[in-house]
Amino acid sequence: MPGRKKAQPLEATGANNNPEGISNTDFSENSEGVTSMDYEDIGADGDISSEDSTPNKEITQESAEIGTIPEATPASRQRRRRVQTEPSAPVLTLEVGAEVQSQKDKENAVWHEIRNSQITGTHLTGMLGKVERLENGNLISIVDYKGQRIAIPLQEMMLNLTRPEKQSEAEFNERVARVLNRMMGAEIDFVVRGITGRDDDKAAVASRKSAMHRLRRRYYLTNGTNGKPQVYPGRVVEARIVAVSQLAIRVEIFGVETPIRNRDISWGYIGDCRDVYYVGDSVQVRVNAVNGDTPENLSISADIKSLTENNNREKLLALKPQTNCIGKVADTGGGIVFINLVDGIRAIAHKCFDRRKPGRGDDVLFVCSRIDEEGGVAVGFISRIVKRNM
């Protein structure tokens, strides 16, 4: 037809019609996102073969006239390949170069320590966290060691409790349970005696008695270069608090347990030791005596108040009769009120002229009648209660 130009052959220069060489023809993809045509050109090493990799540079006049688009070349298929995912990056730690352990690695490390204790006899330290009663009625203590369960039979806890002849087994077990309940949360030493199970179903059985005997031989019965053991009378040591009651605390000093009563804790009155000390804490004590020459019969005595200087005697002698002092009630019993005065002096009152009955923790006005130098206390009465401890 006149005025109509004849179509000329075109060259695929990369700037015309299909600059990226990507075909609009649909291809079926598998689950991995790779077309069926791609599999024919991917070699064993994951590279696309070099055959026919040169793009077709001529588009025929016929294809240009009907407006068809040529099929994708191998080079274009290479550009359409699925992007490979990068390997998982390591954990980014807060500290540079710090190692990161999985939970499984941590558990394996803990069980390595437990097995090493079984082989070498070295003692480990854990927290008493549970008391269980078996089907036969026996009690066992459960110690938590870095998240792992360690069972200690009752006879290996070394509680040194004797059963009276008239006491039934049920009553004795109830008494033992009360003692163990007071020790909940205490740190105790143990030596592993056996491990049962495999992999994720492992359990360990240990002995506290063996650990305590080991510590006794090391700290009490073995002399150092100075000719003395590490623990001797007069030495200040650090002790663990394993039990607390109202009138006393029980401490363990390198494998030996001993009670310390409230009168040996402070120069003043302590009405309730549970208000001051807690199971699981540590406290400095002075060893007063060590008795016994074998791990089985070793015993000691200790106190806390000798670590501080007693200045109350000078203050007590300076106190004059008919002096009024503010004090806090520490305890009551037997018709006597035990009071700690503001300057640290101990006082006792036999009478109270307030219509209310004084109780522990109350602030009272104390009137001194006389000084008991032998007992180291001021004796008098309570004129009134200043503030109640509700």
C-alpha positions as CSV (number, residue, x, y, z in Angstrom):
1,M,0.0,0.0,0.0
2,P,1.2,3.5,-0.8
3,G,2.7,5.4,2.1
4,R,3.4,2.2,4.1
5,K,7.0,1.5,4.9
6,K,8.4,-1.9,4.6
7,A,9.6,-3.5,7.8
8,Q,13.4,-3.7,8.0
9,P,15.5,-6.4,9.9
10,L,16.4,-5.5,13.4
11,E,19.4,-6.3,15.6
12,A,19.1,-7.2,19.3
13,T,21.5,-4.7,20.6
14,G,20.4,-4.9,24.3
15,A,19.0,-1.4,24.1
16,N,15.9,-2.3,22.1
17,N,12.6,-4.1,23.0
18,N,14.1,-6.6,25.5
19,P,17.1,-4.9,27.1
20,E,17.4,-7.5,29.9
21,G,16.9,-10.4,27.7
22,I,14.0,-11.6,29.8
23,S,11.2,-13.4,28.0
24,N,7.6,-12.8,28.9
25,T,6.8,-16.4,28.1
26,D,5.5,-18.2,31.2
27,F,7.6,-21.2,32.5
28,S,6.5,-23.7,35.0
29,E,8.5,-23.6,38.2
30,N,9.1,-26.4,40.8
31,S,9.1,-26.0,44.5
32,E,12.7,-24.7,44.5
33,G,11.8,-21.8,42.2
34,V,13.9,-23.1,39.2
35,T,12.2,-23.6,35.8
36,S,12.2,-26.9,34.0
37,M,14.3,-25.3,31.3
38,D,17.0,-24.4,33.8
39,Y,17.6,-28.0,34.8
40,E,18.9,-28.7,31.3
41,D,21.7,-26.2,31.5
42,I,22.8,-26.6,35.2
43,G,25.8,-28.9,35.5
44,A,26.9,-31.1,38.3
45,D,28.9,-28.3,39.9
46,G,26.0,-25.9,39.8
47,D,27.3,-23.8,36.8
48,I,25.4,-23.2,33.6
49,S,27.0,-24.8,30.6
50,S,28.8,-22.5,28.1
51,E,27.1,-24.0,25.1
52,D,24.8,-21.6,23.2
53,S,25.6,-18.9,25.9
54,T,26.0,-16.2,23.2
55,P,22.7,-14.3,22.8
56,N,21.0,-14.5,19.4
57,K,21.7,-11.1,17.8
58,E,19.3,-11.2,14.9
59,I,15.5,-11.0,15.0
60,T,14.0,-12.2,11.7
61,Q,11.8,-9.9,9.7
62,E,8.9,-12.3,10.2
63,S,9.1,-12.2,14.0
64,A,9.3,-8.4,13.8
65,E,6.2,-8.2,11.6
66,I,4.0,-10.4,13.8
67,G,5.4,-8.8,17.0
68,T,6.6,-12.0,18.7
69,I,9.4,-12.0,21.3
70,P,12.2,-14.5,21.0
71,E,12.7,-17.3,23.5
72,A,15.0,-16.6,26.5
73,T,18.6,-17.4,25.8
74,P,20.8,-19.4,28.3
75,A,22.4,-16.1,29.4
76,S,19.0,-14.7,30.4
77,R,18.2,-18.0,32.2
78,Q,21.4,-17.6,34.1
79,R,20.3,-14.2,35.3
80,R,17.0,-15.7,36.4
81,R,18.6,-18.3,38.6
82,R,17.5,-18.4,42.2
83,V,19.7,-16.5,44.6
84,Q,21.6,-18.9,46.9
85,T,21.0,-18.2,50.7
86,E,24.0,-17.3,52.8
87,P,25.0,-19.7,55.6
88,S,23.7,-18.8,59.0
89,A,25.8,-16.1,60.7
90,P,27.3,-16.7,64.1
91,V,25.7,-15.3,67.2
92,L,26.6,-11.6,67.7
93,T,27.9,-11.4,71.3
94,L,28.2,-8.4,73.5
95,E,31.8,-9.0,74.2
96,V,34.2,-9.2,71.3
97,G,35.5,-12.7,70.7
98,A,33.3,-14.3,73.3
99,E,32.3,-17.9,72.8
100,V,28.7,-18.9,72.7
101,Q,27.6,-22.3,74.0
102,S,24.3,-24.0,73.3
103,Q,22.2,-25.3,76.1
104,K,23.3,-28.8,75.3
105,D,26.9,-27.9,75.5
106,K,26.4,-26.3,78.9
107,E,24.6,-29.4,80.2
108,N,27.4,-31.7,78.9
109,A,30.0,-29.5,80.7
110,V,28.0,-29.8,84.0
111,W,27.7,-33.5,83.7
112,H,31.5,-33.7,83.0
113,E,32.0,-32.0,86.4
114,I,29.6,-34.5,88.0
115,R,31.3,-37.5,86.5
116,N,34.7,-36.1,87.4
117,S,33.5,-35.8,91.1
118,Q,32.5,-39.5,90.9
119,I,35.9,-40.5,89.5
120,T,38.3,-38.4,91.6
121,G,36.2,-37.9,94.8
122,T,36.4,-34.1,94.7
123,H,33.4,-32.3,96.3
124,L,31.0,-30.1,94.6
125,T,28.7,-27.4,96.1
126,G,24.9,-27.1,95.4
127,M,21.8,-25.7,97.0
128,L,19.4,-27.9,99.0
129,G,16.1,-27.3,97.1
130,K,13.8,-30.1,97.8
131,V,12.9,-33.0,100.1
132,E,11.1,-36.0,98.6
133,R,9.4,-39.0,100.2
134,L,9.8,-42.3,98.4
135,E,7.2,-45.0,98.1
136,N,8.8,-46.9,101.0
137,G,8.5,-43.8,103.2
138,N,12.2,-42.9,103.2
139,L,13.3,-39.3,102.7
140,I,15.8,-38.1,100.2
141,S,17.3,-34.6,99.7
142,I,17.4,-33.1,96.3
143,V,20.3,-30.7,95.6
144,D,20.4,-28.4,92.6
145,Y,23.8,-28.3,91.0
146,K,23.8,-25.8,88.1
147,G,20.4,-26.9,87.0
148,Q,20.9,-30.6,87.4
149,R,19.2,-32.8,90.0
150,I,21.4,-34.6,92.6
151,A,19.8,-37.0,95.1
152,I,21.3,-37.5,98.6
153,P,19.9,-40.3,100.8
154,L,19.0,-39.3,104.4
155,Q,21.7,-41.4,105.9
156,E,24.3,-39.5,103.8
157,M,23.1,-36.0,104.9
158,M,25.0,-36.3,108.3
159,L,22.3,-34.7,110.4
160,N,23.5,-36.5,113.5
161,L,20.0,-37.1,114.8
162,T,19.4,-40.0,117.1
163,R,16.1,-41.8,117.4
164,P,14.8,-42.4,121.0
165,E,13.6,-45.9,121.8
166,K,10.0,-44.8,122.4
167,Q,9.8,-42.7,119.3
168,S,8.2,-44.4,116.3
169,E,9.7,-44.4,112.8
170,A,6.9,-42.1,111.5
171,E,7.6,-39.5,114.3
172,F,11.3,-39.7,113.7
173,N,10.8,-39.1,109.9
174,E,8.6,-36.2,110.8
175,R,11.3,-34.7,112.9
176,V,13.9,-35.2,110.2
177,A,11.6,-33.5,107.7
178,R,11.3,-30.5,110.0
179,V,15.1,-30.2,110.2
180,L,15.5,-30.5,106.5
181,N,12.8,-27.9,105.9
182,R,14.8,-25.4,108.0
183,M,17.9,-26.1,105.8
184,M,16.1,-25.3,102.5
185,G,18.2,-22.9,100.5
186,A,21.4,-23.8,102.2
187,E,24.6,-24.4,100.3
188,I,26.0,-27.9,101.0
189,D,29.0,-29.9,99.7
190,F,28.7,-33.4,98.3
191,V,30.6,-36.1,96.5
192,V,29.0,-38.0,93.6
193,R,28.8,-41.7,94.2
194,G,26.9,-42.9,91.2
195,I,25.3,-41.9,87.9
196,T,22.5,-43.8,86.2
197,G,20.8,-43.4,82.8
198,R,22.0,-42.1,79.5
199,D,21.8,-38.9,77.4
200,D,18.7,-36.9,78.6
201,D,17.7,-39.3,81.3
202,K,20.7,-39.1,83.6
203,A,20.5,-39.0,87.4
204,A,23.2,-38.7,90.1
205,V,23.4,-40.0,93.7
206,A,25.8,-38.3,96.1
207,S,26.9,-38.2,99.7
208,R,27.3,-35.2,101.9
209,K,29.0,-37.2,104.6
210,S,31.9,-38.1,102.3
211,A,32.4,-34.4,101.4
212,M,32.3,-33.3,105.1
213,H,34.8,-36.0,106.1
214,R,37.1,-34.9,103.3
215,L,36.9,-31.3,104.4
216,R,37.6,-32.2,108.0
217,R,40.7,-34.1,107.2
218,R,42.0,-31.2,105.1
219,Y,41.2,-28.2,107.3
220,Y,41.3,-29.7,110.9
221,L,43.5,-32.8,110.9
222,T,46.3,-31.8,108.5
223,N,49.0,-29.5,109.7
224,G,50.5,-26.8,107.5
225,T,54.0,-25.4,107.3
226,N,53.5,-23.5,110.6
227,G,52.7,-26.8,112.4
228,K,49.0,-25.9,112.8
229,P,45.9,-27.0,110.8
230,Q,44.1,-24.3,108.8
231,V,41.2,-24.2,111.4
232,Y,42.3,-23.9,115.0
233,P,41.0,-22.2,118.2
234,G,41.1,-18.4,118.0
235,R,41.0,-18.2,114.2
236,V,38.4,-16.1,112.4
237,V,36.8,-18.1,109.5
238,E,33.8,-17.7,107.2
239,A,30.9,-20.0,107.8
240,R,27.8,-20.9,105.9
241,I,24.4,-20.5,107.6
242,V,22.5,-23.8,107.1
243,A,19.6,-23.2,109.5
244,V,18.0,-20.4,111.5
245,S,15.6,-20.6,114.4
246,Q,14.3,-18.0,116.8
247,L,17.1,-18.4,119.5
248,A,20.0,-19.7,117.5
249,I,21.6,-20.2,114.1
250,R,23.4,-23.3,112.8
251,V,26.5,-22.8,110.7
252,E,28.8,-25.1,108.8
253,I,32.6,-24.4,109.1
254,F,34.5,-26.4,106.6
255,G,32.6,-29.7,107.1
256,V,31.6,-29.3,110.7
257,E,28.3,-28.0,111.9
258,T,27.8,-26.1,115.1
259,P,25.0,-24.0,116.7
260,I,25.5,-20.4,117.8
261,R,22.9,-19.2,120.3
262,N,21.6,-15.6,120.3
263,R,23.6,-14.7,123.4
264,D,26.8,-15.5,121.5
265,I,25.8,-13.5,118.5
266,S,25.7,-10.0,119.8
267,W,26.5,-8.0,123.0
268,G,22.9,-6.8,122.9
269,Y,19.7,-8.8,122.9
270,I,18.5,-10.6,119.8
271,G,14.8,-11.5,120.2
272,D,14.5,-13.5,116.9
273,C,17.6,-14.6,114.9
274,R,15.3,-14.9,111.9
275,D,15.0,-11.2,111.7
276,V,18.8,-10.8,111.3
277,Y,20.1,-14.0,109.6
278,Y,19.0,-16.0,106.7
279,V,19.7,-19.5,105.3
280,G,22.2,-19.4,102.5
281,D,24.1,-16.4,103.8
282,S,27.7,-16.5,105.0
283,V,29.0,-14.9,108.3
284,Q,32.3,-14.5,109.9
285,V,32.8,-16.4,113.2
286,R,35.6,-17.0,115.7
287,V,36.4,-20.6,116.5
288,N,36.7,-21.1,120.2
289,A,37.4,-24.8,120.6
290,V,38.1,-27.8,118.4
291,N,37.5,-31.3,119.9
292,G,38.3,-34.7,118.4
293,D,41.1,-36.2,116.4
294,T,39.1,-38.2,113.7
295,P,36.7,-37.1,111.0
296,E,33.9,-39.0,112.7
297,N,34.1,-37.4,116.2
298,L,35.2,-33.9,115.4
299,S,33.3,-31.0,116.9
300,I,33.8,-27.3,117.4
301,S,32.3,-24.3,119.1
302,A,32.2,-20.7,117.8
303,D,30.7,-17.3,118.4
304,I,30.2,-14.0,116.6
305,K,30.1,-11.3,119.3
306,S,33.8,-11.7,120.1
307,L,34.6,-10.1,116.7
308,T,33.4,-6.8,118.0
309,E,34.6,-4.8,120.9
310,N,32.3,-4.6,123.9
311,N,32.0,-0.9,125.0
312,N,28.8,-1.5,126.8
313,R,30.4,-2.0,130.2
314,E,31.7,1.5,130.4
315,K,28.4,2.9,129.2
316,L,26.6,0.7,131.7
317,L,28.7,1.9,134.7
318,A,28.1,5.5,133.6
319,L,24.3,5.0,133.7
320,K,22.8,6.4,136.9
321,P,19.7,5.3,138.8
322,Q,16.4,7.0,137.9
323,T,17.7,7.7,134.4
324,N,15.1,7.6,131.6
325,C,16.1,5.9,128.4
326,I,14.4,5.0,125.2
327,G,14.8,1.3,124.2
328,K,13.4,-1.3,121.9
329,V,11.9,-4.5,123.3
330,A,13.9,-7.5,122.0
331,D,11.9,-10.3,123.7
332,T,9.6,-11.1,126.5
333,G,9.3,-14.2,128.7
334,G,8.8,-15.4,132.3
335,G,7.4,-12.0,133.3
336,I,10.7,-10.3,132.1
337,V,11.0,-7.8,129.3
338,F,14.4,-7.7,127.6
339,I,15.3,-4.3,126.2
340,N,18.1,-2.9,124.0
341,L,18.7,0.7,125.0
342,V,19.6,3.3,122.4
343,D,23.3,3.4,123.4
344,G,23.7,-0.4,123.2
345,I,23.1,-1.2,126.9
346,R,21.1,-4.3,127.7
347,A,18.3,-3.8,130.2
348,I,15.6,-5.9,131.8
349,A,12.3,-4.7,133.2
350,H,10.1,-6.6,135.7
351,K,7.2,-4.2,135.6
352,C,5.3,-2.1,133.1
353,F,3.0,0.8,134.2
354,D,1.4,1.2,130.8
355,R,-2.1,-0.3,130.5
356,R,-0.9,-2.1,127.3
357,K,1.3,-5.1,127.3
358,P,4.7,-4.6,125.7
359,G,5.6,-6.8,122.7
360,R,8.6,-7.5,120.6
361,G,9.8,-4.5,118.6
362,D,7.9,-1.9,120.7
363,D,9.7,1.4,121.6
364,V,9.4,1.9,125.3
365,L,10.5,4.4,128.0
366,F,12.8,2.6,130.4
367,V,13.6,3.9,133.9
368,C,16.8,2.5,135.5
369,S,16.6,1.4,139.1
370,R,20.0,-0.2,139.6
371,I,23.0,-1.7,137.7
372,D,23.8,-5.4,137.7
373,E,27.5,-5.4,137.1
374,E,27.9,-9.2,137.2
375,G,25.1,-9.8,134.7
376,G,26.1,-6.7,132.7
377,V,22.6,-5.3,132.5
378,A,20.5,-2.4,133.8
379,V,17.5,-3.3,135.9
380,G,14.4,-1.2,136.1
381,F,10.8,-0.8,134.8
382,I,8.8,0.5,131.8
383,S,7.0,3.7,132.5
384,R,5.1,3.7,129.2
385,I,5.0,2.4,125.6
386,V,6.2,5.1,123.2
387,K,5.4,3.3,119.9
388,R,3.8,0.0,119.2
389,N,5.2,-2.3,116.6
390,M,2.1,-3.3,114.7
